[in-house]
Every structure is written in structure tokens, then in C-alpha cells.
């Protein structure tokens, strides 16, 4: 049996909240098989607990994504090249 | 290092020249990859001076180990794997340990009874913390508490936005393992942020 079919077997009849939760990452990534995705979405649009949880999950990912930019120190590349010139020959 | 003359004409990195030990190709790599690689290392270490040391050591190890590159991944993925390993080793040496362990992460996952959520979730209002900088600080502190394995995946996937496939090669774990860690990390973060953003 195709191992993917085994993994997504709960989706044959209709997924539970727990099934949906287990694959939130794949759902957001867009890597769920098409039929599974359709059943997943049908559950998500009709289950208030899953809707609330998914909203919080998405908000978490968005807030993580808006982390402050890291500033690059002046002359970082130049110092790195100088370090390499000095150390490559030594090694 | 060998010299070559035609690299300045190429917009991308010339991997074949690199692998032959070409100095200008390697300099081109340092110029083009330093900023992005520095950001990843800096996010793991939260220490600018140490991040710069690790960046330099990464390029040195890469140059000296060019003959160990197996072409099973992109060259830059291989380079990042070296940098991430060095940064994580340095982080562990600094003894700035994360405050949460695997049991805490387990405890922060949602629970189910007969397949249904066994708790309810109140609506969130992220604007509760009006200042974006304050929100960023709260989220940053939560990420910092994650165990190292989880924190690294969150940094690479959700902040620096590398693909699951690249992250799996950088960390030498399967794509499935990347997704499981990321999912558990996100759920733990959601749980930590809940008190701040509940309406």
C-alpha cells in the first residue's frame, strides 16, 4: 500500500480535529494531496474549535516572521576576506 | 589559491571554479553569501562578535573542506550546514541554555479527546501590544526559550524562510522531521503567546 495513503487514511471518511491539527504544517505549506486538502478545508470551515486554533496558529507564524531585521556590521565582508587570506595559507 | 579571470562576468557563483579552489570564485561566494549567512548565525547566537567569528570560521572550513562537498545538495546549502553546526556548537559552549525541554514542548501541545479538542480557544488580539517593537520582543523571548533543535528550525523556516527541503539538508534530517519539529515549535510558541494576546 502506498505509505501516503496509510498516513492520510483518516481523511478517507472525514478528518477529526486531531487529524486536521496533525497536518497544519503541510496545509500551510501547500503539500497536502488535493483530495486530502479538500476534506481538510471542509472540516476547517465547519469546526469552530479548529477555526479558532488555526487563526492563532497562523497569527503565531506571522508574528515570528515579523522578527526584527538583523543589521549587518560595517566591513563584515572585508574583515572576513582578510581573515581568510591570513588563515588559508597558514592551514 | 588558484587565480582566474572570468568570474567577474558571471552573476551567480561559479561552483566548478569554486571546487577547483579558484580564489576569485571563493571571494565572490564570501561577498554574496556573507550577509544572509551572518543573519542566520546571529539569530542562533544573539551575539554579534561571536557571530562574526563563526561566519569567518565557516568560510575557512568550507574552503579547506571543498573536496568533501558531494554535490548532493546546493553548494550554499552545504555552506549553511557548516555555519549552522558551528553556531550551534558555539551556542552550547556559551552555556546559554534554553529554558524549556522536550517535556515542556509536549505539555504545550493541544490535547484531544476522541479526536476533538479538549479545550477551547479565546479570540486573539495581537494589537493588544500596540507597539510592533514590543510585540517583536515578546515573540523573540518566546523563541529564545525553545530547545535548540526547535529554535533552529523556526529560525530557518519561519524567519529566514528557507524551504523545508533546504532545511532538511542543512540539518541532515528528513523533510518529515523538519515539519514535525516546526509544527511542535509553532504550537509551543502559540501556547506561550496566548497570555499576551488573549482578548
Interface residues (C-beta under 8 A of the other chain):
Chain A: X16 X17 X18 X19 X21 X22 X24 X25 X26 X29 X49 X50 X52 X53 X55 X56 X57 X59 X60 X61 X63 X64 X65 X66 X67 X68 X70 X72 X73 X76 X77 X79 X80 X81 X83 X84 X87 X88 X91
Chain B: X1 X26 X27 X30 X31 X34 X35 X38 X39 X42 X43 X48 X52 X55 X56 X59 X60 X63 X64 X110 X112 X114 X115 X116 X117 X120 X121 X122 X123 X124 X126 X132 X133 X135 X136 X139 X140 X143 X154 X158 X159 X161 X164 X179 X180 X182 X183 X186 X187 X189 X190 X193 X194 X197
